[in-house]
Amino acid sequence: MKKYPKFSIIIPTYNSQFFIATTLKAINNQKYPKEFIEIIIVDNNSQDNTIMIAKKYGASVFKQKGQPPQVCQQRNLGADKAHGDYLFFMDHDMELTPYFLLNLAKKIVDNKNGIDAWYVLEKVMSNNSLFGSIRSFEKNMYSETPVGAVRIIKKNKFNQTDDKYDISLSSTNADWDMDLQLRLMNCNFSTTPDYLIHHEENLSLSQYLFKKVKYINSAVVYKEKWFKKDTLMYNNYVKSKQFSYYYRVFGVFVEKGKWKKLIKNFHLYLGWLLVSMLMMFVYSINKFNSHEK
């Protein structure tokens, strides 16, 4: 390529010593010029060897004060310190395939219309291979929709958003919020040509269900924000898609020709439906117990 875009990879950490070496090693092993990769670790009071490991692999380390979790604050601090053309917001338990950045850079350079933000394909690794396949199917069908999450954003576009990653929101709601902020700016979206590996071996089904319920319960602030900020965006995206049961369980899987993937992976879709029903059951029990108190 004649021009190499520079990627600033921003990783929030908190007691991440069991994952971070794998993540950073995969970044350092990218088949992409090292001078066009910047690794930024923003740590939130880790009590283990996270910072030592990060420095060993050549990352720039910054510290975020405050009681964890502070993921939105960490991402914003990393973006402020970044020098790259594109901000890549990774989690500490993600692993890039060797040609990930090179193939993405080719897409960026070859694209004549200009893509402002990229959704990232994921292959979820779980102790239960079926559950991992279901999670991968779910995440990748959500790509380029308001119920997904962009991870790679042009720095100049990120800096033009009103709230960056909104620190008043939980991390998942903040991802949705970032998506809407970029849509409000008429940004162009696409999906990366390659996938990354998301290590969720330590996440059990029960932990996943309660994690999702926690996000649902924390969504009140997010919904109120967009209802007040932009009624059209609220109706078109928040109400009719992000919090629409019909869209979440059917519409998102068939729109834009995705019904072909649905047919090929119908067993995974049925598995996802079962997981969703379990999540709603846990949510109902949790809500009932809250009212009883």
C-alpha positions in Angstrom: 0.0 0.0 0.0 1.1 3.6 -0.7 -0.5 4.9 2.5 -0.8 3.1 5.8 -3.4 4.4 8.2 -2.3 4.5 11.8 -4.3 2.6 14.4 -4.4 3.6 18.1 -5.6 0.5 19.9 -7.1 1.5 23.2 -7.6 -1.1 25.9 -9.2 -0.4 29.3 -7.8 -2.8 32.0 -8.6 -3.8 35.6 -6.8 -6.8 37.1 -6.3 -8.2 33.6 -3.0 -10.1 34.0 -4.5 -13.4 32.9 -5.6 -12.1 29.5 -3.6 -9.0 28.6 -0.4 -10.8 27.5 -2.3 -12.8 24.8 -4.0 -9.6 23.6 -0.8 -7.6 23.4 1.2 -10.4 21.9 -1.3 -10.7 19.1 -1.1 -7.0 18.4 2.7 -7.1 18.3 2.5 -10.0 15.8 0.3 -8.2 13.3 1.5 -8.4 9.7 1.4 -4.6 9.6 4.2 -2.0 10.0 4.8 -1.5 13.7 5.2 2.3 13.3 1.6 2.5 12.3 0.3 0.8 15.5 -0.1 2.5 18.8 -1.1 0.5 21.9 -2.7 2.5 24.7 -3.5 0.8 28.0 -5.7 2.8 30.4 -5.7 1.0 33.8 -8.2 1.5 36.6 -6.3 0.7 39.8 -5.2 -2.9 39.0 -3.8 -4.7 42.0 -2.1 -7.4 39.9 0.7 -7.4 37.3 -1.3 -5.8 34.5 0.8 -2.7 34.2 4.1 -4.5 34.3 2.9 -6.9 31.5 1.6 -4.0 29.4 4.9 -2.2 29.6 6.8 -5.4 28.7 4.9 -5.5 25.4 5.6 -1.9 24.6 2.2 -0.3 25.4 1.8 3.2 26.6 0.2 3.1 30.0 -2.1 5.7 31.5 -4.0 5.5 34.8 -7.7 6.2 35.4 -8.5 7.1 39.0 -11.8 6.1 40.7 -13.6 3.0 41.8 -14.0 0.4 39.0 -15.7 0.1 36.7 -14.7 3.2 34.8 -14.7 1.8 31.2 -16.1 4.9 29.5 -13.7 7.2 31.3 -10.8 4.9 30.4 -11.8 4.8 26.7 -12.2 8.6 26.6 -8.8 9.1 28.3 -7.2 6.7 25.8 -8.8 8.6 22.9 -7.4 11.9 24.2 -3.9 10.4 24.3 -4.1 8.8 20.9 -2.2 9.9 17.8 -3.7 7.5 15.3 -6.0 8.1 12.3 -8.4 5.5 13.7 -9.3 4.6 17.3 -9.7 0.9 17.9 -11.5 0.2 21.2 -10.6 -3.3 22.2 -11.4 -5.2 25.4 -8.6 -6.8 27.4 -9.7 -10.4 26.5 -9.7 -10.0 22.7 -7.1 -11.4 20.3 -6.5 -10.2 16.8 -5.9 -12.6 13.9 -2.5 -12.0 12.2 -3.7 -10.1 9.1 -6.5 -8.2 10.8 -5.0 -4.7 10.6 -3.5 -5.2 7.2 -6.7 -6.4 5.6 -8.6 -3.6 7.3 -6.1 -1.0 6.1 -6.5 -2.3 2.5 -10.3 -1.8 2.9 -9.8 1.7 4.2 -7.5 2.7 1.5 -9.5 1.2 -1.3 -12.8 2.5 -0.1 -13.7 5.6 -2.2 -16.8 6.7 -0.2 -15.0 6.7 3.1 -16.0 4.7 6.1 -16.1 6.5 9.4 -16.7 3.6 11.8 -16.3 -0.1 11.6 -18.1 -3.0 13.4 -15.8 -5.9 14.2 -16.6 -9.5 13.5 -16.0 -11.8 16.5 -15.4 -15.4 17.1 -16.4 -16.1 20.7 -14.4 -18.7 22.6 -16.3 -20.4 25.4 -15.9 -23.5 27.5 -19.1 -24.6 25.9 -18.5 -24.7 22.1 -22.2 -24.5 21.3 -22.7 -21.4 23.5 -19.7 -19.9 21.9 -21.1 -20.5 18.4 -24.5 -19.0 19.5 -22.7 -15.9 20.8 -20.6 -15.5 17.7 -23.8 -15.9 15.5 -25.6 -13.3 17.6 -22.8 -10.7 17.6 -22.1 -11.0 13.9 -25.8 -10.8 12.9 -25.9 -7.5 14.9 -23.1 -6.0 12.8 -24.0 -2.6 11.2 -27.2 -2.4 13.2 -28.1 -0.2 16.2 -27.9 -3.2 18.5 -24.3 -3.8 17.6 -21.3 -1.8 18.7 -18.7 0.0 16.5 -15.2 -0.5 17.8 -13.1 1.3 15.2 -13.8 5.0 14.7 -12.0 7.8 12.8 -10.4 9.9 15.4 -11.7 13.2 13.9 -15.3 11.8 13.9 -15.0 10.6 17.5 -13.8 14.0 18.6 -16.9 15.6 17.0 -19.4 13.6 19.0 -21.2 15.5 21.8 -20.4 13.1 24.7 -17.7 10.7 23.6 -18.4 7.6 25.6 -21.0 8.9 28.0 -19.8 8.3 31.5 -23.3 8.4 32.9 -24.1 5.1 31.1 -23.1 1.5 31.6 -20.6 0.2 29.0 -23.2 -1.5 26.8 -25.6 1.4 26.8 -22.6 3.7 26.1 -21.8 1.5 23.0 -25.3 2.0 21.8 -25.1 5.7 22.6 -21.9 6.0 20.6 -23.6 4.3 17.6 -26.4 6.8 17.7 -24.1 9.8 18.1 -22.3 8.7 14.9 -25.6 8.1 13.1 -26.7 11.6 14.1 -23.6 12.9 12.3 -24.5 10.9 9.1 -21.4 8.7 9.4 -20.8 5.8 7.1 -20.5 2.3 8.6 -19.0 -1.0 7.5 -17.8 -4.3 9.0 -14.2 -5.5 9.2 -13.1 -8.1 6.6 -11.6 -10.3 9.4 -12.7 -11.4 12.8 -11.1 -11.2 16.2 -11.2 -13.8 18.9 -13.1 -12.9 22.0 -12.1 -15.0 25.0 -15.1 -15.6 27.1 -14.0 -19.0 28.6 -14.6 -17.6 32.1 -18.1 -16.4 31.4 -20.7 -19.0 32.2 -24.3 -19.0 30.9 -25.6 -17.8 34.3 -23.1 -15.0 34.5 -24.0 -13.9 30.9 -27.7 -13.8 31.8 -27.3 -11.8 34.9 -24.9 -9.5 33.1 -27.5 -8.8 30.4 -30.2 -8.2 33.0 -27.9 -5.7 34.7 -27.6 -3.8 31.4 -31.4 -3.8 30.9 -31.9 -2.4 34.4 -29.4 0.4 33.8 -31.0 1.5 30.5 -33.4 4.0 32.0 -30.9 6.8 31.9 -30.0 6.0 28.3 -33.6 6.0 27.1 -34.3 9.2 28.9 -31.3 10.9 27.4 -32.3 10.2 23.8 -36.0 10.9 24.4 -35.0 14.4 25.5 -32.1 14.8 23.0 -33.7 13.8 19.7 -37.2 12.4 19.5 -36.7 11.2 15.9 -33.6 9.2 16.8 -35.4 7.8 19.9 -38.3 6.6 17.8 -36.3 5.3 14.9 -33.6 3.5 16.8 -34.0 3.3 20.6 -37.7 2.4 20.7 -38.2 0.6 17.4 -34.9 -1.3 17.3 -32.7 -1.4 20.4 -35.6 -2.0 22.8 -38.0 -3.6 20.3 -38.6 -7.3 21.1 -39.8 -7.9 17.5 -36.7 -6.4 16.0 -34.3 -8.0 18.4 -35.6 -11.6 17.9 -36.6 -11.4 14.2 -36.1 -8.2 12.2 -32.4 -7.9 12.8 -31.8 -11.5 11.5 -33.6 -11.1 8.2 -33.0 -7.5 7.1 -30.6 -6.7 4.2 -30.5 -10.3 3.0 -29.3 -11.7 6.3 -32.1 -14.3 6.1 -29.7 -16.4 4.0 -27.3 -16.7 6.9 -30.3 -17.3 9.2 -31.4 -20.3 7.1 -27.8 -21.8 7.1 -27.5 -21.3 10.8 -31.0 -21.9 11.9 -29.9 -24.2 14.8 -27.8 -21.4 16.2 -30.8 -19.0 15.9 -33.0 -21.5 17.9 -30.2 -21.7 20.5 -30.1 -17.9 20.7 -33.9 -17.8 21.1 -33.6 -20.2 24.0 -30.9 -18.1 25.6 -33.1 -15.0 25.1 -36.1 -16.6 26.8 -33.9 -17.6 29.7 -32.7 -14.0 29.9 -36.2 -12.6 30.0 -37.1 -15.2 32.7 -34.2 -14.0 34.8 -35.2 -10.4 34.2 -38.8 -11.1 35.2 -37.7 -12.8 38.4 -35.3 -10.0 39.2 -37.9 -7.3 38.6 -40.5 -9.2 40.7 -38.0 -9.5 43.6 -37.2 -5.8 43.3 -40.9 -4.9 43.6 -41.3 -7.2 46.6 -38.6 -5.4 48.4 
